[in-house]
Amino acid sequence: MTALLTIEDLVVSYPKKGFRAAPFRALKGVSLDIRPGETMGLVGESGSGKTTLGRAVLGLAPVESGSIRFDGREISGLSRRERRALSSDIQVVFQDPYSSLNPSMTIGSILSEPLSARGVSESDARGRVAELLDDVGLPSDAAQRRARDFSGGQRQRIAIARALALEPRLVVCDEPVSALDLTTQARVLDLFIEIQERTGVAYLFISHDLSVVRHVSHRVAVMYHGEIVEVGNGDQVTARPVHPYTQRLFMAAPVPHPRRQEVRRVERRRLIDAQRTPSETTSAAAL
Ligand SMILES: Nc1ncnc2c1ncn2[C@@H]1O[C@H](COP(=O)(O)OP(=O)(O)OP(=O)(O)O)[C@@H](O)[C@H]1O
């Protein structure tokens, strides 16, 4: 299938303060593609470059070289106006539902803002707002209330509704459930999946939480020090990681359920054995 988003050899460097200080290279030649309707999970430790990659796709990071193509068209280095035109295709949901919504605006205004900017009439926008609220499981009277009246989980539903208002084909989700409690996380994750099944939207789903990424992703990419060290389908990467960093990352992740703990123990044993030389394995087995 043709990719919706194709990133090739992407280098992003942040300028450093100070005379003659060399810029900091946050992405060191990243290549990745996302297909229509696919969720690409992006995991990696803090500082590995996940958010930078998401921001580069949104045109918010200083790209030094490489390319980002959306539907075959180069989108890095677009002017502001061209970027704005692209916002109906590429949207974002951020981590913090408290700072990403203006607390004093009504939900109706928050959701109709992107619609009016596209020239949608007031009455059509009202209808679309009602539809969007329904899509994310909020009552229609939410339109008259203000963002400050809603819980974190509800606010994240509103942020998702806002991202969906223009029917984008790709949403960059940057840690969209990290600020929520576990039960709310599960509900919001299911909402992401349900919306995708209905609309065919693709997600670049950034999270430091492996169980979250496993739950939503078709494929998973692992970042390490500004590079992607492994990409594969979720099961492959999580159950049979190839890169030593991915193996460490997955073995260190907490596994709350006793059955999963048992599976994890077996996986860990297998990995340790696989890393041993044949003679070490034989002698270990003999003990
Ligand atoms: N605006 C900036 N200016 C300078 N350096 C930056 C900037 N933004 C990020 N960095 C650096 O780039 C590297 C990658 O940061 P990034 O936020 O992309 O990582 P991350 O994997 O998303 O981390 P986290 O999971 O903690 O959000 C880090 O070393 C960070 O300090």
The ligand as an SDF file (V2000), in Angstrom:
LIG
                    3D

 31 33  0  0  0  0  0  0  0  0999 V2000
   13.4910   23.5130   21.5780 N   0  0  0  0  0  0  0  0  0  0  0  0
   14.5760   22.7900   21.8810 C   0  0  0  0  0  0  0  0  0  0  0  0
   15.8080   23.3670   21.9440 N   0  0  0  0  0  0  0  0  0  0  0  0
   16.9030   22.6520   22.2330 C   0  0  0  0  0  0  0  0  0  0  0  0
   16.9030   21.3020   22.4620 N   0  0  0  0  0  0  0  0  0  0  0  0
   15.7190   20.6780   22.4140 C   0  0  0  0  0  0  0  0  0  0  0  0
   14.4970   21.3820   22.1240 C   0  0  0  0  0  0  0  0  0  0  0  0
   13.4720   20.4850   22.1550 N   0  0  0  0  0  0  0  0  0  0  0  0
   14.0290   19.2920   22.4440 C   0  0  0  0  0  0  0  0  0  0  0  0
   15.3720   19.4030   22.5980 N   0  0  0  0  0  0  0  0  0  0  0  0
   16.3180   18.3080   22.8980 C   0  0  0  0  0  0  0  0  0  0  0  0
   16.1770   17.3360   21.8780 O   0  0  0  0  0  0  0  0  0  0  0  0
   16.2430   16.0170   22.4350 C   0  0  0  0  0  0  0  0  0  0  0  0
   14.9940   15.2640   22.0630 C   0  0  0  0  0  0  0  0  0  0  0  0
   13.8900   15.8460   22.7570 O   0  0  0  0  0  0  0  0  0  0  0  0
   12.4010   15.3120   22.5770 P   0  0  0  0  0  0  0  0  0  0  0  0
   11.5250   16.1930   23.3920 O   0  0  0  0  0  0  0  0  0  0  0  0
   12.1240   15.1790   21.1400 O   0  0  0  0  0  0  0  0  0  0  0  0
   12.5180   13.8660   23.2300 O   0  0  0  0  0  0  0  0  0  0  0  0
   11.3580   12.8620   23.6930 P   0  0  0  0  0  0  0  0  0  0  0  0
   11.8060   11.5000   23.3070 O   0  0  0  0  0  0  0  0  0  0  0  0
   10.0610   13.3270   23.1780 O   0  0  0  0  0  0  0  0  0  0  0  0
   11.4200   13.0410   25.2660 O   0  0  0  0  0  0  0  0  0  0  0  0
   10.2010   12.9910   26.3520 P   0  0  0  0  0  0  0  0  0  0  0  0
    9.6900   11.5660   26.3300 O   0  0  0  0  0  0  0  0  0  0  0  0
   10.8840   13.3440   27.6320 O   0  0  0  0  0  0  0  0  0  0  0  0
    9.1880   13.9950   25.9040 O   0  0  0  0  0  0  0  0  0  0  0  0
   16.4310   16.1910   23.9340 C   0  0  0  0  0  0  0  0  0  0  0  0
   17.8090   16.0720   24.2380 O   0  0  0  0  0  0  0  0  0  0  0  0
   15.9530   17.6020   24.2020 C   0  0  0  0  0  0  0  0  0  0  0  0
   16.6200   18.1660   25.2980 O   0  0  0  0  0  0  0  0  0  0  0  0
  1  2  1  0
  2  3  1  0
  2  7  2  0
  3  4  2  0
  4  5  1  0
  5  6  2  0
  6  7  1  0
  6 10  1  0
  7  8  1  0
  8  9  2  0
  9 10  1  0
 10 11  1  0
 11 12  1  0
 11 30  1  0
 12 13  1  0
 13 14  1  0
 13 28  1  0
 14 15  1  0
 15 16  1  0
 16 17  2  0
 16 18  1  0
 16 19  1  0
 19 20  1  0
 20 21  2  0
 20 22  1  0
 20 23  1  0
 23 24  1  0
 24 25  2  0
 24 26  1  0
 24 27  1  0
 28 29  1  0
 28 30  1  0
 30 31  1  0
M  END
$$$$
